[in-house]
Amino acid sequence: MFGSAEDQYVTPGGSGRARVVVLGGTGFVGRHVCAALLGEGADVVAVSRRPGPPPYGPRPLALDLCRTPPAELADALTGGRPTLVVNAAGAVWAATEQHMVAANTELVRRLVDALRRATRPVRLVHLGSVNEYTPSADGRPVDEGTPTRPTTAYGRTKLAGTELVLEAARRGDIDALVLRMANVAGPGSPPASLLGRVAHQLRLACAEGRTAEIRLKPLRAERDFIDAQDAVGAVLTAARSGVGGRVLNIGSGEAVPVRSLVDLLIKVSGVAAHVVEEPEQGAGDGPPERLEVDIRLARELLGWTPRRRLEDAVADQWRDLSEASRH
């Protein structure tokens, strides 16, 4: 779908920049995707349910993807002849299961139908989640051949969306690649996410000149986190590639204790803090859940590899939050 670095964003007719549509363009990952595409010269349309100017300068499009009639949705998404659609939309933190079904599964069903109706080929990069896998019981990394037996509503609804994309791609109805993303860390982490919640509590304590008391569920799990810049690099590389009809894992390739990330954020902030891990009723004393992502296939097929440290992601997150609080 994309050519060399010089012509990758040229429209099929050769008349200027191509249009790229980013669903969830005002969300956490979507904002970073929009910024990177704009930096490479794309004409970016950021689609979100609520109207309002998105950050980083893309053109906004307010569109309820779950309520717009199919033909109208197809026209809205493909009428401007985009060469690429990135689906960064979805629901995870603090969402109900009903909301997750709508945002992670039904939205994808409608998106696939809209792209199937497009008069010109459109490349779709769909962002799945490593939570579509079950955390490993033996500590080994999960690869693309690992059985998908998600244990959460989020994982189940994301998996259903991934399967819709793969089924359509394998039938030849759409040109699509699914990236199963690890946990993304960096500027703009939502307040309802672990790192977002801790960062906002630290910022509030700093503003009030007190020690932060951070109350969290037990931090026993080990998870794979990836810097937002590396995650976006994977999206852009996937968009340019000819790889389609399959899933690729995207992560750092290393699981870290989530407690270590909380401690790292506190250290970076310089704010005195006391972390309280509140016990959960019925929680067992077995080994901690571990979810580490095998990224060898992404290296092999895309030539992509993560380059930034988690320390960079956490430092960028704190710097961004501190600067935002001064404005």
C-alpha positions, 0 to 999 in steps of 0.5 A: 500500500505504501511505497518509499519514504518519499512517496508513502503518503502520496494519494493513489492519483498522485495529487498530493498527500494521502488522507489517513483516518485514525479512529480514536484519534483523540485517545491516548494511543490515537493522539500519538499515532496522529502526531507521528503521521502528521510529522511524516506529512500525512493529511490526518483525520482524527475520528472521535465520538465527541466533537472538539478540536483534537491535539497535535493538529489533525482535522477532527471528525465527530462520528459515533461509529456504533450508531451511524448507518452503514452506508453513511459510515462507509462514506464518512470513512472512505469518501475522502479516499484514505489510503490508511485507517488505523483503529485505535478506538476501544474501551478498557479502563473503568468501562462496563462490559456492555460498553466494551462489547460496543467499542471493542467488538461491534464497532469493529464489525461496522468498521470492517463492513464500511471498508468492505464497501470502499470503492478503492483499497484501504489499508487497515491497521487494527490495534488489538491487545495482548490481553487476548491471551491468557497470562502464562502459568509457566512464565514463558512469553506468549507468541502468535501461536499461543491459544487465545483464552482471555480471562477478562471482559476486555480481553474477550471483546478485543479478541472478538474484534480481532477475529472479525478483522482476520476473517474479513482479511482472509476472505480478501474483503479488506487489506488488514493487519492486526497488532496485538499491543502490550501495555503502552506507557508514555505522555497522556496515560489515562487517569484510570490506567495504573500509571495514569492514576499514580501520576495524577495522585503524585501531581496533586500531592506535589501541588498541595505540598504533602506526601502522596498516599497511593492506595492500589490493588496488590501489585503482584503481576508482571506485565510487558510495557512498551513506550508510546513512541515504539508502539507508534513506530510499529503502527507506521511500519505496519502501515507501510508493509505488505504483511496482511491477514495475520496478527503480530505481537508488539511489546518490549519483549520483557515482562516487568513487575508492575510494582517496579513501574510504580516505584520508578514513576515515584522516583522520577517525580521526586514526590515523597509517596507512600504506597498502600497495597490493599488486599483483595478478598479471595485473592490467592497466594499463588505465583504472580500472573506474568504476561510477556510478549514474544516479538520475534515475528514483528522483527522478522516480518516488519523489521521493527524493534523497540528502541526506548527504555521504560525509564524514558516512557515514565519520564516523558509521562511525568514531564508532560503532566507537569507541563500541562498542570502549569498551563 
